[in-house]
């Protein structure tokens, strides 16, 4: 491994090289024996993962990564044996999860972890869901929503809302007016309108987004697409209330795509045929820089599954193979506070275990990797500027974090950073080039 030591007045900087995609926590640290179906990140940067993987008693559990190690969150025998966790979200100090697990009354429910223990949200058997839970969302006022395969007593799909005291059917009995088979995802706009997607079609056999405006449900039809059997899998709404959705949407050239709605019309993200894939998309995320990330059954020329990124102009593989080299489906993506994605799914490492893959600075383990681009550093002793240059790539973005993951400087497009005011300690430097994402650890004394 290459180590660079730079000495200048008042500072000692030691730089160590790290890599691109890597296992969160280090090689084989999670040791998940089943697929990872859902991930989320709390405000402190802790990562949570869950899915079909189980402990020694065959029970699913939520694994927590605290920046150093993976551990089981709460009671290891809380969830029903042989079941799975499929949905998870964090809000205001609580972690909410749902899935195929059942309570003593044989109904599915939303479990909440309050920082100390697990419990059934709303009290024992309060939701009484008769089918799987696929999605959990929080509205702008803190109400909890969930949906999935479960139906009311008339066999009609519905979205359930918990207002802090009771569960109720959003819009009233039978108002969603769909018999299924299921709801896959939900999102809210700035006005607290709820948008729902799933495997349901209208009376004209067309796919649509169902919208609840606080009074009634209506259809938002995706007029530019035909739909496959998986229909819509994911939806997100950005700060400007632009809607994005994906799943098994096909254009006239039989190419799958991400659809976006600007309030007036639908279009393909990136333009017609720009994604150039024919496989389903299962997960759709966006960072605060408006980069879009998708995963599912997308494969590159080497046959590997990958995370695709849209940077506002083009679609590309996010850190090309063999950086991730996933041999199976990508199920989940979460965005860390430094705008770098973590991902997981059905793919395995060399030990046959599933894992969470990260590119994120603040989530890196202490494992060290070589990189292909020669990055050189020096500090101007008069101006105390840390300066960087690459021999064979263009540096397009740099960020620095302290050892706790707190941002010191973030998304600086320049190749020099003023470090004169930095306190003594260990820092993490991230450099994004046109071909790579490279991270380095350095010390100021």
Secondary structure, 3 states (H helix, E strand, C coil): CCEEEEEECCEEEEEEECCCCEECCCCCCCCECCCEEEEEECCCCCEEEEECCECCCCEECCEEECCCCEEECCCCCCCCECCCEEEEEEECCEEEEEECCECCCCCECCEEECCCCEEECCCCCCCCECCCEEEEEECCCCCEEEEECCECCCCCECCEEECCCCEEECCCCCCCCCCCCCEEEEEECCCCCEEEEECCECCCCCEEEEEECCCCEEEEECCCCEEEEEEEEEEEECCCCCEEEEEEEECCCCCECCEEECCCCEEECCCCCCCCECCCEEEEEECCCCCEEEEECCECCCCCECCEEECCCCEEECCCCCCCCECCCEEEEEECCCCCEEEEECCECCCCCECCEECCHHHCCCCCCCCCCCEEEEEECCCCEEEEEECCCCEEEEEEEECCCCEEEEEECCCEEECCCCCCEEEEEEEEECCCEEEEEEEEC
